[in-house]
């Protein structure tokens, strides 16, 4: 079995949707309707900058909690940065766009980094 076929959680995904403000501007926000998806979630190491910032600021109160998320094969979905995830009763948001792996059709996948809101 491929690592891309494994998954360890079911999360609710709130995909990005476009709305129009009363001023006529297009805004992106997370949808109010969630979709259950099978995902693999693994710890993501912090960058040196965020680790230093956590030490200098509130000493534990302002730390970042990052995880890597990958959809199970056959359950993939491309998300934008305004999308949100509900996992273990908490809301998580995506940090930017996904990392795209396209080495071969068999191993192609998207990796997302999620952060607690």
N, C-alpha and C positions, 0 to 999 in steps of 0.2 A: 504494500500500500504506500502510495506517495505521501509525503508530508503535506502536499497541497490538498489531499483528500481528508485530512484530519481536521477536527474542529472540537472545541471544548466548551463552547457557550452558545446560548441562543440569546440574541439581543434584539431590541426594537430599534429600527432605523427610521429616523425622520429625515427624509431626503430634502434637499434644497429646493425651494420653489420661489418663483418671482412674483412679487406683488407690486402694485402701483400705489404710491403715496398720494395724499390729496393734492400735493403740488404737481403731480404728474411724473415724479421720479420713479424709476424702477428700483426696487429694493429686493435683496435676497434674504430669505429667512428659512428656518427649518419648518417643515410641514407640520401641521397639527395631527395628521394621521400617520401612525407608525406602521412599519412592516416588519414582521419577525424574520430574522435571518440567522443562519448558522455561521459562526465565525470562530477563528482561532485567535486568542488574545494572549500575548506574551509581554513580560516586562520590557520596557525600553529604557536603556541607560540615559541619564540626564547629560546634557552637554556641559562642558566645563563652565560656561558662562552662567547657566541657570543654577548650577550647584554652588558657585561662588556667591551669587545673588541671594540664595537661600540662607547661606551662612551669615552674610552681612546684614540682611534685613531681619525679619522677625524670629530668627533661630527656630525654625520649625513651623511657624504659623503661615508662612508664605511659600512653602515648598511646592514644587510641581510634581504631579503624579502622572507619568507618561506610560502608555502601553502601545504596543504594535498590534494592529488588527488586520486580519486577512479573512476574506470571505471563503467559505468552503467551495470547492469546485462544483459548479452547477448552480450555485446560489449567489453568484457574483452580482455586483451592482456598482456602477460608477457614481461616486458622490462628489459634490462640490464642497468648498470650505465652510459654507453656512449650514451644512447638514449637522444633525446631532444624533447621538446614540444614547439609548437608555440601557444600562447594564448594572445589575445588582442593586436596583432601586435608585441609582444616581444618573444624572445627565452628564454626558461627555461630549465634547466638541472636537472637530477635526482640526489639526494644526496644518492648514494649507491644503495643497493638492496631493493626491496620492503619488507614491513612487511606483513607476510602471516598470515591470520586468517582462521583456519580450524576447528572451534568448531563443526560445523555441515555442511552437504552439502548445506543446505538452506541459511546459513549465511556466507559461505566461500567467501573470497574476498582478494584482494591485496591492500595495501595502499602504495602510493608513496609520498615522500616529494620532492617538486620541489623548485628550487631556481633560481632567475633571473640571466642570464649570463651577 
